[in-house]
């Protein structure tokens, strides 16, 4: 599965970069006979609905030619938003000091879901502080992660 993700990333990233955006991440979700391909794009000046539509058209053309996903799928292009997913160590580093929610591939201490303060990165491990404890999770053990938006009253 990691190689399929890498192949999709290698196919999509040049298209997104050529249009002046950062490819924040890709989620390929199987849903029975259909699947969903979600592409998250980022740009310092922001992402508009028109930007998403433009990138969707360009990526769709490349996907039609290369055909990397068998069967039908729905393509979605979006900004990562406030509850942005985190995929890479660089992204975790950028959001150090923020609240994050993690879901692990395999349970640790009897649980797979953790939420706490992103304390930093140490090597290839994500450091999470919660309940007065610090946890180190290797990035490969993290199934999904996202920022937990905080709103001041």
Protein Blocks (a to p, Z undefined) as FASTA:
>chain_A
ZZmmmmmmmmmmmmmmmnopacfbdcdddehjbccdddddddfkbpcfklmmmmmmmmmm
mmmmnopagcjdddddddebjmlccfbfklmmmmgoiacddddfbdcehiabdcdddfbd
ehjaccddeehiacdddfklpmbdcddddddZZ
